[in-house]
Amino acid sequence: MPKFPRPLEPVDRAIDLFTRRWGLLALRLSLAVIFIWFGLLKPLGLSPAAPLVRDTVAWMPGLTPEGWVNVIGWWEVLIGATFLFQRTVRIAIGLLALQMAGTFMPLVLLPGVTFQAGHVPYAPTLEGQYIIKNLLIIAAALVLGGTARHPDRTVYEV
């Protein structure tokens, strides 16, 4: 690791201490807020993603597309609620894994919606970008999962 000039060393140490102390908590709580908030929008009929979800699940049996939107919304609320607590992070990750499998389906089932015309698979639309950004959510969940058994461990070996 590069050394900072002597006058900057205290600043670097303060930043390091702050991020070690608060980074994982901030990551866990931000995932909780996002999943609870965006999840609640679906059953309340306020989600801008609902039409994409309805079009994606239209083939699924058992419920109407609107019924599936509600189920998915409440599932997301459950994911968020389990991210609220360190001891339930592994449950959150399991629920998230199931949800993410469905989240990426529009890239395959609805390429006309998720990619710009004539530019499949390399130029996503705004909807496609909304889906692809979930790779970051998956990576964040993996980081949290790596601390589930040892929440005090903040240094990782590669």
Backbone as CSV, one residue per row, in Angstrom:
resi,resn,N_x,N_y,N_z,CA_x,CA_y,CA_z,C_x,C_y,C_z
1,MET,0.843,-1.172,0.000,0.000,0.000,0.000,0.896,1.246,0.000
2,PRO,0.568,2.205,-0.843,1.408,3.410,-0.899,1.302,4.218,0.384
3,LYS,2.391,4.819,0.744,2.432,5.675,1.932,2.013,7.088,1.542
4,PHE,1.273,7.718,2.451,0.895,9.098,2.238,1.978,10.001,2.817
5,PRO,2.105,11.203,2.265,3.038,12.155,2.887,2.650,12.353,4.354
6,ARG,3.642,12.529,5.175,3.456,12.592,6.625,2.288,13.493,7.054
7,PRO,2.089,14.677,6.486,0.969,15.512,6.954,-0.409,14.892,6.644
8,LEU,-0.499,14.026,5.638,-1.782,13.417,5.280,-2.064,12.110,6.017
9,GLU,-1.090,11.579,6.694,-1.251,10.295,7.384,-2.403,10.301,8.389
10,PRO,-2.569,11.318,9.224,-3.703,11.316,10.166,-5.059,11.332,9.451
11,VAL,-5.134,12.040,8.336,-6.381,12.082,7.566,-6.683,10.699,7.001
12,ASP,-5.659,10.047,6.450,-5.838,8.703,5.909,-6.289,7.728,6.992
13,ARG,-5.689,7.811,8.160,-6.073,6.927,9.270,-7.508,7.187,9.716
14,ALA,-7.896,8.455,9.749,-9.267,8.803,10.156,-10.276,8.256,9.145
15,ILE,-9.971,8.396,7.876,-10.852,7.857,6.836,-10.932,6.343,6.940
16,ASP,-9.800,5.705,7.134,-9.767,4.250,7.279,-10.615,3.807,8.463
17,LEU,-10.464,4.444,9.598,-11.230,4.098,10.791,-12.728,4.298,10.552
18,PHE,-13.091,5.421,9.945,-14.496,5.719,9.679,-15.122,4.665,8.766
19,THR,-14.436,4.334,7.675,-15.014,3.370,6.736,-15.083,1.974,7.335
20,ARG,-14.088,1.592,8.135,-14.138,0.284,8.802,-15.284,0.230,9.811
21,ARG,-15.504,1.327,10.499,-16.533,1.351,11.535,-17.940,1.391,10.937
22,TRP,-18.142,2.149,9.877,-19.493,2.411,9.394,-19.826,1.827,8.025
23,GLY,-18.853,1.384,7.262,-19.095,0.959,5.883,-20.058,-0.209,5.733
24,LEU,-19.832,-1.278,6.479,-20.701,-2.458,6.350,-22.117,-2.170,6.848
25,LEU,-22.228,-1.426,7.930,-23.554,-1.055,8.423,-24.281,-0.210,7.383
26,ALA,-23.589,0.764,6.810,-24.203,1.614,5.791,-24.634,0.785,4.575
27,LEU,-23.820,-0.170,4.180,-24.153,-1.025,3.045,-25.397,-1.861,3.349
28,ARG,-25.433,-2.465,4.512,-26.568,-3.304,4.900,-27.855,-2.489,5.007
29,LEU,-27.784,-1.327,5.637,-28.976,-0.502,5.792,-29.437,0.102,4.474
30,SER,-28.507,0.438,3.597,-28.918,0.983,2.290,-29.648,-0.082,1.474
31,LEU,-29.174,-1.332,1.528,-29.900,-2.402,0.842,-31.280,-2.594,1.457
32,ALA,-31.369,-2.525,2.768,-32.664,-2.663,3.434,-33.630,-1.573,2.979
33,VAL,-33.175,-0.338,2.983,-34.037,0.789,2.585,-34.489,0.633,1.138
34,ILE,-33.562,0.316,0.250,-33.906,0.190,-1.170,-34.939,-0.908,-1.386
35,PHE,-34.728,-2.085,-0.785,-35.657,-3.183,-1.011,-37.010,-2.926,-0.362
36,ILE,-37.040,-2.370,0.830,-38.323,-2.067,1.468,-39.069,-0.995,0.679
37,TRP,-38.381,0.060,0.330,-39.010,1.183,-0.361,-39.523,0.765,-1.735
38,PHE,-38.638,0.220,-2.570,-39.045,-0.160,-3.918,-40.036,-1.312,-3.896
39,GLY,-39.898,-2.204,-2.913,-40.844,-3.307,-2.794,-42.239,-2.811,-2.470
40,LEU,-42.365,-1.891,-1.523,-43.680,-1.361,-1.153,-44.379,-0.651,-2.303
41,LEU,-43.614,-0.044,-3.189,-44.228,0.660,-4.317,-45.048,-0.284,-5.199
42,LYS,-44.647,-1.537,-5.290,-45.349,-2.481,-6.176,-46.771,-2.766,-5.695
43,PRO,-46.996,-3.263,-4.475,-48.381,-3.509,-4.063,-49.203,-2.232,-3.903
44,LEU,-48.546,-1.110,-3.715,-49.271,0.158,-3.619,-49.657,0.708,-4.987
45,GLY,-49.202,0.045,-6.055,-49.531,0.495,-7.411,-48.765,1.732,-7.836
46,LEU,-47.608,1.983,-7.241,-46.835,3.197,-7.520,-45.480,2.929,-8.164
47,SER,-45.184,1.676,-8.487,-43.860,1.341,-9.008,-43.762,1.577,-10.509
48,PRO,-42.766,2.347,-10.945,-42.564,2.512,-12.386,-42.058,1.226,-13.037
49,ALA,-41.608,0.258,-12.234,-41.137,-1.022,-12.770,-42.277,-2.020,-12.961
50,ALA,-43.466,-1.731,-12.460,-44.578,-2.684,-12.515,-44.916,-3.144,-13.932
51,PRO,-44.976,-2.259,-14.928,-45.285,-2.753,-16.277,-44.243,-3.755,-16.792
52,LEU,-42.978,-3.511,-16.510,-41.924,-4.438,-16.914,-42.085,-5.774,-16.196
53,VAL,-42.406,-5.721,-14.909,-42.621,-6.948,-14.143,-43.827,-7.699,-14.705
54,ARG,-44.941,-7.001,-14.948,-46.140,-7.651,-15.496,-45.844,-8.334,-16.827
55,ASP,-45.133,-7.643,-17.710,-44.799,-8.226,-19.010,-43.885,-9.440,-18.870
56,THR,-43.024,-9.417,-17.873,-42.084,-10.522,-17.663,-42.778,-11.750,-17.100
57,VAL,-43.731,-11.567,-16.205,-44.367,-12.701,-15.526,-45.683,-13.127,-16.158
58,ALA,-46.051,-12.528,-17.275,-47.355,-12.818,-17.885,-47.546,-14.307,-18.173
59,TRP,-46.491,-15.041,-18.433,-46.560,-16.471,-18.754,-46.666,-17.358,-17.519
60,MET,-46.412,-16.796,-16.332,-46.348,-17.622,-15.120,-47.744,-18.027,-14.651
61,PRO,-47.900,-19.295,-14.246,-49.211,-19.772,-13.790,-49.487,-19.387,-12.333
62,GLY,-50.699,-19.571,-11.910,-51.060,-19.430,-10.513,-51.679,-18.102,-10.144
63,LEU,-51.166,-17.018,-10.690,-51.675,-15.685,-10.375,-51.771,-14.858,-11.655
64,THR,-52.505,-13.784,-11.578,-52.510,-12.816,-12.662,-51.165,-12.079,-12.639
65,PRO,-50.788,-11.435,-13.733,-49.555,-10.636,-13.688,-49.557,-9.614,-12.547
66,GLU,-50.704,-8.989,-12.293,-50.776,-8.020,-11.190,-50.589,-8.716,-9.842
67,GLY,-51.099,-9.916,-9.710,-50.894,-10.690,-8.494,-49.424,-10.994,-8.269
68,TRP,-48.713,-11.327,-9.360,-47.274,-11.590,-9.246,-46.510,-10.319,-8.873
69,VAL,-46.944,-9.173,-9.398,-46.300,-7.903,-9.017,-46.400,-7.712,-7.508
70,ASN,-47.565,-8.005,-6.940,-47.739,-7.864,-5.491,-46.853,-8.842,-4.727
71,VAL,-46.813,-10.091,-5.168,-45.972,-11.093,-4.504,-44.507,-10.661,-4.548
72,ILE,-44.058,-10.233,-5.714,-42.658,-9.800,-5.863,-42.382,-8.583,-4.986
73,GLY,-43.330,-7.661,-4.917,-43.155,-6.486,-4.064,-43.004,-6.862,-2.604
74,TRP,-43.866,-7.729,-2.104,-43.773,-8.140,-0.703,-42.517,-8.970,-0.456
75,TRP,-42.106,-9.757,-1.467,-40.853,-10.514,-1.367,-39.682,-9.548,-1.170
76,GLU,-39.698,-8.453,-1.942,-38.634,-7.452,-1.819,-38.661,-6.781,-0.447
77,VAL,-39.849,-6.525,0.076,-39.951,-5.963,1.431,-39.332,-6.934,2.440
78,LEU,-39.589,-8.224,2.271,-39.009,-9.234,3.155,-37.484,-9.259,3.035
79,ILE,-36.978,-9.142,1.813,-35.521,-9.065,1.626,-34.970,-7.868,2.409
80,GLY,-35.604,-6.727,2.236,-35.149,-5.531,2.941,-35.200,-5.681,4.442
81,ALA,-36.288,-6.266,4.940,-36.424,-6.441,6.384,-35.329,-7.350,6.933
82,THR,-34.939,-8.372,6.173,-33.888,-9.265,6.658,-32.499,-8.645,6.522
83,PHE,-32.343,-7.640,5.688,-31.070,-6.917,5.639,-30.931,-5.946,6.816
84,LEU,-32.014,-5.651,7.511,-31.940,-4.713,8.630,-31.072,-5.206,9.774
85,PHE,-30.974,-6.521,9.926,-30.278,-7.087,11.080,-29.111,-7.962,10.639
86,GLN,-27.983,-7.801,11.275,-26.791,-8.569,10.928,-27.065,-10.073,11.013
87,ARG,-27.828,-10.492,12.011,-28.042,-11.928,12.211,-28.937,-12.559,11.143
88,THR,-29.634,-11.753,10.341,-30.494,-12.318,9.296,-29.979,-12.036,7.886
89,VAL,-28.742,-11.596,7.781,-28.171,-11.281,6.467,-28.159,-12.509,5.553
90,ARG,-27.843,-13.676,6.098,-27.807,-14.877,5.244,-29.194,-15.221,4.725
91,ILE,-30.223,-14.978,5.501,-31.592,-15.174,5.008,-31.864,-14.192,3.876
92,ALA,-31.453,-12.945,4.073,-31.629,-11.925,3.032,-30.960,-12.355,1.741
93,ILE,-29.760,-12.899,1.847,-29.017,-13.298,0.650,-29.720,-14.457,-0.055
94,GLY,-30.264,-15.406,0.692,-31.022,-16.490,0.081,-32.254,-15.980,-0.646
95,LEU,-33.007,-15.088,-0.001,-34.184,-14.496,-0.637,-33.786,-13.678,-1.860
96,LEU,-32.684,-12.955,-1.733,-32.183,-12.132,-2.841,-31.786,-12.993,-4.036
97,ALA,-31.150,-14.125,-3.779,-30.727,-15.007,-4.878,-31.933,-15.453,-5.691
98,LEU,-33.007,-15.811,-5.023,-34.220,-16.221,-5.742,-34.821,-15.050,-6.518
99,GLN,-34.831,-13.889,-5.909,-35.400,-12.705,-6.560,-34.580,-12.279,-7.768
100,MET,-33.261,-12.338,-7.658,-32.397,-11.894,-8.750,-32.520,-12.786,-9.984
101,ALA,-32.796,-14.069,-9.771,-32.998,-14.952,-10.922,-34.129,-14.408,-11.791
102,GLY,-35.191,-13.966,-11.157,-36.308,-13.390,-11.913,-36.028,-12.005,-12.437
103,THR,-35.219,-11.256,-11.711,-34.927,-9.882,-12.109,-34.243,-9.800,-13.473
104,PHE,-33.390,-10.783,-13.768,-32.658,-10.748,-15.038,-33.455,-11.320,-16.208
105,MET,-34.605,-11.914,-15.941,-35.398,-12.529,-17.001,-35.783,-11.592,-18.145
106,PRO,-36.125,-10.324,-17.885,-36.490,-9.450,-19.004,-35.385,-9.283,-20.053
107,LEU,-34.124,-9.422,-19.639,-33.036,-9.306,-20.620,-33.159,-10.382,-21.684
108,VAL,-33.717,-11.537,-21.302,-33.894,-12.652,-22.231,-35.291,-12.642,-22.850
109,LEU,-36.303,-12.451,-22.003,-37.692,-12.538,-22.463,-38.171,-11.290,-23.196
110,LEU,-37.611,-10.143,-22.886,-38.073,-8.872,-23.461,-36.913,-8.049,-24.024
111,PRO,-36.125,-8.626,-24.923,-34.973,-7.862,-25.424,-35.380,-6.585,-26.165
112,GLY,-36.576,-6.553,-26.720,-37.044,-5.340,-27.385,-37.310,-4.203,-26.427
113,VAL,-37.489,-4.521,-25.164,-37.703,-3.508,-24.128,-36.400,-3.158,-23.432
114,THR,-35.518,-4.155,-23.269,-34.323,-3.958,-22.451,-33.071,-3.580,-23.248
115,PHE,-33.149,-3.667,-24.587,-32.011,-3.268,-25.419,-32.495,-2.365,-26.546
116,GLN,-31.639,-1.456,-26.957,-31.964,-0.565,-28.062,-32.095,-1.372,-29.350
117,ALA,-33.039,-0.987,-30.182,-33.326,-1.707,-31.423,-32.057,-1.873,-32.250
118,GLY,-31.798,-3.125,-32.650,-30.628,-3.422,-33.462,-29.318,-3.479,-32.703
119,HIS,-29.366,-3.334,-31.404,-28.135,-3.297,-30.607,-28.149,-4.294,-29.437
120,VAL,-28.838,-5.413,-29.641,-28.854,-6.479,-28.635,-27.549,-7.241,-28.777
121,PRO,-26.812,-7.554,-27.797,-26.988,-7.399,-26.353,-26.058,-6.369,-25.739
122,TYR,-25.638,-5.373,-26.462,-24.594,-4.487,-25.926,-25.036,-3.055,-25.663
123,ALA,-26.246,-2.675,-26.027,-26.696,-1.305,-25.787,-28.048,-1.322,-25.066
124,PRO,-28.016,-1.411,-23.738,-29.278,-1.490,-22.997,-30.055,-0.177,-23.017
125,THR,-31.363,-0.321,-22.923,-32.234,0.829,-22.709,-32.157,1.211,-21.237
126,LEU,-32.912,2.216,-20.848,-32.950,2.596,-19.441,-33.448,1.415,-18.591
127,GLU,-34.436,0.685,-19.112,-34.928,-0.495,-18.393,-33.831,-1.545,-18.267
128,GLY,-33.084,-1.760,-19.337,-31.985,-2.719,-19.303,-30.907,-2.305,-18.315
129,GLN,-30.604,-1.020,-18.286,-29.607,-0.532,-17.328,-30.105,-0.716,-15.896
130,TYR,-31.380,-0.513,-15.676,-31.999,-0.700,-14.360,-31.802,-2.137,-13.888
131,ILE,-31.906,-3.075,-14.819,-31.723,-4.490,-14.494,-30.246,-4.820,-14.288
132,ILE,-29.406,-4.378,-15.191,-27.980,-4.714,-15.144,-27.308,-4.151,-13.892
133,LYS,-27.779,-3.030,-13.386,-27.194,-2.462,-12.162,-27.367,-3.394,-10.973
134,ASN,-28.239,-4.378,-11.110,-28.408,-5.348,-10.028,-27.151,-6.180,-9.792
135,LEU,-26.234,-6.177,-10.743,-24.947,-6.826,-10.504,-24.253,-6.203,-9.294
136,LEU,-24.412,-4.899,-9.136,-23.839,-4.208,-7.979,-24.519,-4.647,-6.681
137,ILE,-25.826,-4.830,-6.728,-26.547,-5.301,-5.548,-26.079,-6.701,-5.169
138,ILE,-25.876,-7.557,-6.165,-25.378,-8.906,-5.898,-23.997,-8.844,-5.257
139,ALA,-23.130,-8.005,-5.796,-21.781,-7.869,-5.234,-21.847,-7.341,-3.800
140,ALA,-22.712,-6.366,-3.543,-22.859,-5.830,-2.183,-23.337,-6.922,-1.231
141,ALA,-24.273,-7.749,-1.685,-24.765,-8.846,-0.848,-23.652,-9.848,-0.561
142,LEU,-22.791,-10.095,-1.547,-21.667,-11.003,-1.330,-20.707,-10.453,-0.270
143,VAL,-20.474,-9.163,-0.306,-19.612,-8.547,0.712,-20.226,-8.736,2.098
144,LEU,-21.510,-8.458,2.203,-22.177,-8.634,3.498,-22.196,-10.096,3.919
145,GLY,-22.413,-10.988,2.964,-22.398,-12.413,3.280,-21.055,-12.865,3.811
146,GLY,-20.001,-12.249,3.323,-18.662,-12.579,3.795,-18.410,-12.152,5.217
147,THR,-19.291,-11.324,5.764,-19.138,-10.883,7.152,-20.215,-11.464,8.060
148,ALA,-21.101,-12.288,7.512,-22.245,-12.774,8.298,-21.812,-13.570,9.531
149,ARG,-20.804,-14.390,9.397,-20.340,-15.179,10.541,-19.365,-14.422,11.414
150,HIS,-18.676,-13.429,10.841,-17.661,-12.660,11.562,-17.865,-11.174,11.265
151,PRO,-18.897,-10.549,11.849,-19.194,-9.154,11.511,-18.101,-8.172,11.883
152,ASP,-17.194,-8.572,12.760,-16.122,-7.667,13.160,-14.945,-7.723,12.197
153,ARG,-14.937,-8.660,11.277,-13.829,-8.793,10.336,-14.074,-7.884,9.141
154,THR,-13.234,-6.885,8.976,-13.422,-5.932,7.881,-12.260,-5.930,6.909
155,VAL,-11.276,-6.780,7.124,-10.144,-6.863,6.205,-10.208,-8.220,5.515
156,TYR,-10.118,-8.213,4.220,-10.252,-9.440,3.453,-8.940,-9.777,2.772
157,GLU,-8.630,-11.045,2.746,-7.459,-11.509,2.026,-7.892,-12.006,0.659
158,VAL,-7.100,-11.728,-0.346,-7.425,-12.186,-1.700,-6.445,-13.257,-2.110
